[in-house]
């Protein structure tokens, strides 16, 4: 049986700030992120199966990624969890879609978070292969399952 990779592309907007950074990114700013998620598996080989010939239905793949990544982070702000994050007040409408995380919200750390989130959401016959996240047109990070220990 052949091993095939399938990929979906997503675009979403998100703001963040890098705590204690020595450049402009220490200020709240936004990006148009481009996310590529690739899974791998063998196409179903059963003429009676509704998904015959597919590793996974692209629409099902899309639903998982949208639910757990895109819909969560699109048009939100991501900030590092600091004890004195006075900026994020509980009743401040400006921060209704804020996410306080326990990591510096860099492209590199985001991609690890996304991989950890998605790995157990896919069907057992499909494995997460790789994720590529563009923060800008020319800057991106990549995660590959084969590189993980």
Rosetta silent file (secondary structure, phi, psi, omega in degrees, C-alpha in Angstrom):
SEQUENCE: XXXXXXXXXXXXXXXXXXXXXXXXXXXXXXXXXXXXXXXXXXXXXXXXXXXXXXXXXXXXXXXXXXXXXXXXXXXXXXXXXXXXXXXXXXXXXXXXXXXXXXXXXXXXXXXXXXXXXXXXXXXXXXXXXXXXXXXXXXXXXXXXXXXXX
SCORE:     score description
SCORE:     0.000 S_00000001
   1 L     0.000  140.924 -179.887    0.000    0.000    0.000 S_00000001
   2 L   -80.518  145.431  171.743    1.258    3.487   -0.823 S_00000001
   3 L   -98.147  126.191 -176.303    1.892    6.162    1.773 S_00000001
   4 E  -122.726  145.807  174.531    0.420    9.466    0.664 S_00000001
   5 E  -109.041  137.010  174.481    0.613   12.944    2.176 S_00000001
   6 E  -119.150  146.425 -176.616   -2.299   15.359    2.095 S_00000001
   7 E  -134.482  139.911  171.308   -2.025   19.069    2.895 S_00000001
   8 E  -120.440  145.294  179.486   -4.484   21.841    3.737 S_00000001
   9 E  -113.402  138.841  178.678   -3.651   25.546    3.714 S_00000001
  10 E  -134.783  149.389  175.263   -5.214   28.110    6.048 S_00000001
  11 E  -126.607  130.600  176.984   -4.857   31.865    6.421 S_00000001
  12 E  -148.215  160.394 -178.101   -5.694   33.672    9.647 S_00000001
  13 E  -107.126  136.794  177.977   -4.922   36.956   11.383 S_00000001
  14 E  -154.530  146.547  175.846   -3.431   37.135   14.840 S_00000001
  15 E  -108.602  156.487  174.982   -1.609   39.642   17.001 S_00000001
  16 E  -159.968  172.937  173.770    1.064   38.962   19.567 S_00000001
  17 L  -144.241  144.276 -179.705    3.891   40.582   21.502 S_00000001
  18 L  -102.101  112.486 -179.023    7.195   39.063   22.547 S_00000001
  19 L   -63.527  134.385  173.707    7.947   39.626   26.209 S_00000001
  20 L    63.214   20.589  179.041   11.439   40.905   27.009 S_00000001
  21 L   -80.317  149.912 -176.171   12.421   40.938   23.331 S_00000001
  22 L   -97.173   17.722  179.319   15.078   43.446   22.232 S_00000001
  23 L  -132.242 -170.717 -176.726   13.387   44.494   18.969 S_00000001
  24 H   -61.913  -25.817 -177.435   10.154   45.973   17.652 S_00000001
  25 H   -69.074   -2.450  173.843    8.250   42.706   18.148 S_00000001
  26 H   -70.730  -19.220  177.878    8.114   43.430   21.885 S_00000001
  27 L   -87.996  151.344  176.693    5.169   45.705   20.951 S_00000001
  28 L   -62.982  128.710  179.334    1.740   44.309   20.133 S_00000001
  29 E  -153.792  165.209 -176.488    1.573   43.755   16.384 S_00000001
  30 E  -121.782  165.104  178.362   -0.221   41.451   13.988 S_00000001
  31 E  -138.784  154.425  166.286    0.480   39.032   11.181 S_00000001
  32 E   -97.239   96.575 -177.353   -1.405   37.329    8.394 S_00000001
  33 E   -77.418  142.570  172.472   -0.364   33.784    9.206 S_00000001
  34 E  -120.475  121.923 -174.207   -0.345   31.096    6.532 S_00000001
  35 E  -116.652  127.259  173.625   -0.568   27.581    7.916 S_00000001
  36 E  -114.829  124.777  177.827    0.095   24.369    5.992 S_00000001
  37 E  -119.339  127.820 -178.344   -0.780   21.120    7.744 S_00000001
  38 E  -120.349  131.416  175.762    0.260   17.813    6.190 S_00000001
  39 E  -119.704  160.767  178.928   -0.890   14.376    7.271 S_00000001
  40 E  -136.129  151.877  177.853    0.097   11.002    5.899 S_00000001
  41 E   178.942 -173.499  177.883   -1.466    7.612    5.558 S_00000001
  42 L  -102.258  137.229  176.238   -2.565    5.014    3.059 S_00000001
  43 L   -59.984  141.888  177.239   -5.610    5.607    0.877 S_00000001
  44 L   -63.232  132.119 -178.530   -8.582    3.470    1.870 S_00000001
  45 L  -119.069   73.229 -178.509   -8.789    0.491   -0.480 S_00000001
  46 L  -151.328  107.045 -174.574  -12.383   -0.670   -0.134 S_00000001
  47 L   -62.331  -17.395  178.569  -14.809   -0.072   -2.990 S_00000001
  48 L   -91.741  -10.471 -178.851  -17.738   -0.165   -0.566 S_00000001
  49 L   -80.022  136.522 -178.459  -16.251    2.480    1.766 S_00000001
  50 L   -63.438  -22.916 -178.786  -17.594    6.022    1.303 S_00000001
  51 L  -107.717   24.381 -178.826  -14.053    7.415    1.518 S_00000001
  52 L   -53.665  132.497  178.994  -12.506    4.862   -0.858 S_00000001
  53 L    88.270   -3.094 -177.582   -9.271    6.154   -2.378 S_00000001
  54 L  -107.786  143.272  167.427   -8.765    8.812    0.310 S_00000001
  55 L   -70.238  -45.976  177.857   -6.175    9.028    3.073 S_00000001
  56 L  -162.238  140.551  177.887   -8.706   11.240    4.817 S_00000001
  57 L   -59.592  126.855 -179.567  -11.538   13.333    3.448 S_00000001
  58 H   -56.257  -34.853 -179.359  -10.141   16.857    2.912 S_00000001
  59 H   -69.120  -35.133  176.295  -13.315   18.341    4.412 S_00000001
  60 H   -68.946  -40.926  177.442  -12.882   16.295    7.616 S_00000001
  61 H   -59.382  -46.868  179.645   -9.202   17.290    7.765 S_00000001
  62 H   -60.402  -44.601 -179.121  -10.198   20.941    7.355 S_00000001
  63 H   -58.733  -42.278 -179.245  -12.835   20.731   10.119 S_00000001
  64 H   -63.349  -46.997 -177.093  -10.300   19.402   12.637 S_00000001
  65 H   -68.758  -42.380  177.953   -7.736   22.118   11.913 S_00000001
  66 H   -61.620  -45.652 -176.817  -10.309   24.920   11.841 S_00000001
  67 H   -63.369  -43.310 -171.170  -11.882   23.803   15.127 S_00000001
  68 H   -96.755  -15.003 -178.515   -8.656   23.391   17.097 S_00000001
  69 H  -126.149  -66.723 -170.224   -6.380   26.037   15.556 S_00000001
  70 H   -63.219  -51.156 -178.813   -7.865   28.551   13.119 S_00000001
  71 H   -64.858  -26.636  179.220  -11.179   29.271   14.854 S_00000001
  72 H   -74.788  -44.557 -170.136   -9.367   29.564   18.195 S_00000001
  73 H  -101.904  -15.651 -178.605   -6.627   31.948   17.095 S_00000001
  74 L   -61.274  132.267 -179.409   -8.071   33.920   14.150 S_00000001
  75 L    54.580   44.685  177.000   -8.422   37.614   15.020 S_00000001
  76 E  -125.806  176.372  174.407   -7.050   37.104   18.500 S_00000001
  77 E  -122.227  137.216 -177.283   -4.084   38.301   20.492 S_00000001
  78 E  -117.265  123.289 -177.595   -1.570   35.919   21.991 S_00000001
  79 E  -129.965  148.066  178.396    0.459   36.967   25.022 S_00000001
  80 E   -70.455  137.829 -178.339    2.982   35.240   27.239 S_00000001
  81 L   -73.911  104.860  176.740    1.645   34.337   30.685 S_00000001
  82 L  -115.276  150.596  179.373    3.289   36.702   33.124 S_00000001
  83 L   -60.675  -32.307 -177.245    2.301   37.186   36.714 S_00000001
  84 L  -110.457   49.322  177.262    1.853   40.890   36.067 S_00000001
  85 L   -82.748   70.511 -178.184   -0.038   40.866   32.780 S_00000001
  86 L   -67.376  -20.010 -179.139   -2.023   43.928   33.783 S_00000001
  87 L   -59.575  -35.217 -175.497   -2.773   44.599   30.135 S_00000001
  88 L   -98.228   93.479  177.890   -5.384   41.848   30.029 S_00000001
  89 L   -87.054  142.381 -175.211   -8.194   42.866   32.332 S_00000001
  90 L   -56.540  -33.912 -176.679  -11.010   40.287   32.763 S_00000001
  91 L  -108.984   22.173 -179.411  -13.760   42.634   31.587 S_00000001
  92 L   -89.226  110.944 -177.146  -11.872   44.504   28.905 S_00000001
  93 H   -58.061  -29.280 -179.485  -13.751   44.073   25.577 S_00000001
  94 H   -60.013  -26.964 -175.213  -10.591   44.777   23.654 S_00000001
  95 H  -112.138   26.299  178.157   -9.185   41.476   24.884 S_00000001
  96 L   -59.004  -31.401 -179.844  -12.238   39.196   24.471 S_00000001
  97 L  -110.003   42.893  177.293  -10.246   37.067   22.041 S_00000001
  98 E   -96.416  150.659  177.001   -7.001   37.064   23.948 S_00000001
  99 E  -129.031  122.751  176.302   -5.075   33.937   24.781 S_00000001
 100 E  -100.085  119.087 -175.293   -2.570   33.897   27.604 S_00000001
 101 E  -116.369  162.511 -178.307   -0.117   31.068   26.998 S_00000001
 102 L   -95.305   26.956  176.566    2.744   29.612   28.994 S_00000001
 103 L  -143.454  155.106  174.568    5.246   30.108   26.179 S_00000001
 104 L   -63.834  122.291 -172.069    6.782   33.003   24.296 S_00000001
 105 L   -77.727   57.975  174.689    4.392   33.350   21.292 S_00000001
 106 L   -82.928  164.341  175.846    7.020   33.024   18.569 S_00000001
 107 H   -57.551  -40.828 -179.332    6.350   31.296   15.277 S_00000001
 108 H   -63.312  -45.918 -179.764    8.558   28.418   16.452 S_00000001
 109 H   -71.677  -33.832  176.593    6.667   27.899   19.706 S_00000001
 110 H   -60.842  -43.594 -176.658    3.292   28.272   17.988 S_00000001
 111 H   -65.829  -35.326  175.565    4.093   25.498   15.566 S_00000001
 112 H   -66.146  -43.197  177.618    5.028   23.136   18.420 S_00000001
 113 H   -60.000  -45.617  179.642    1.768   24.033   20.177 S_00000001
 114 H   -61.241  -44.238  179.907   -0.207   23.397   16.970 S_00000001
 115 H   -61.603  -46.199  179.163    1.497   20.027   16.443 S_00000001
 116 H   -62.409  -35.163  179.429    0.795   18.943   20.022 S_00000001
 117 H   -69.558  -42.815 -172.487   -2.824   20.025   19.637 S_00000001
 118 H   -83.945  -25.926 -171.855   -3.447   18.230   16.335 S_00000001
 119 L   -54.088  -39.937 -177.829   -1.555   14.974   16.821 S_00000001
 120 L   -98.166    9.791  178.998   -4.278   13.184   18.754 S_00000001
 121 L   -96.202  -14.499 -178.435   -7.195   14.724   16.837 S_00000001
 122 L   -84.223  156.648  175.628   -6.592   12.817   13.595 S_00000001
 123 L   -58.155  154.420 -176.692   -7.989    9.352   12.893 S_00000001
 124 L   -61.417  -24.638 -179.190   -5.753    6.508   14.079 S_00000001
 125 L   -84.183   -4.012 -176.687   -4.938    5.566   10.463 S_00000001
 126 L  -122.640  133.701 -179.836   -3.606    9.077    9.710 S_00000001
 127 E  -115.342  143.284  173.561   -0.464   10.601   11.220 S_00000001
 128 E   -67.870  125.694 -178.167    0.558   14.235   11.391 S_00000001
 129 E   -98.490  -49.905 -176.070    3.534   14.563    9.047 S_00000001
 130 E  -161.578  160.394  174.694    4.454   18.256    9.099 S_00000001
 131 E  -137.146  137.888  175.124    3.338   21.802    9.754 S_00000001
 132 E  -127.057  128.205 -178.357    4.625   24.956    8.112 S_00000001
 133 E  -125.511  114.200  174.293    3.667   28.328    9.547 S_00000001
 134 E   -87.432  124.830  173.560    4.410   31.567    7.726 S_00000001
 135 L   -90.275  -35.657  173.286    4.494   34.570   10.037 S_00000001
 136 L  -135.996  178.271  179.992    5.355   36.860    7.136 S_00000001
 137 L   -58.992  -34.912 -173.854    5.817   36.301    3.425 S_00000001
 138 L  -109.944    1.303 -176.565    9.506   35.574    3.938 S_00000001
 139 L  -128.659  125.209 -179.662    9.653   34.120    7.468 S_00000001
 140 E  -151.939  163.635  175.334    8.322   30.741    8.510 S_00000001
 141 E  -122.746  153.200  178.766    8.918   27.774   10.784 S_00000001
 142 E  -130.773  142.925  176.815    8.535   24.093    9.996 S_00000001
 143 E  -125.217  132.270  176.577    7.804   21.067   12.195 S_00000001
 144 E  -125.608  132.777  179.391    8.281   17.472   11.030 S_00000001
 145 H   -57.797  -38.136 -177.307    7.115   14.424   12.954 S_00000001
 146 H   -64.646  -19.395 -179.866   10.251   12.513   11.902 S_00000001
 147 H   -86.837   -8.527 -174.786   12.428   15.075   13.718 S_00000001
 148 L   -87.071  142.431  179.717   10.688   14.579   17.056 S_00000001
 149 L   -96.021    0.000    0.000   12.160   12.284   19.696 S_00000001
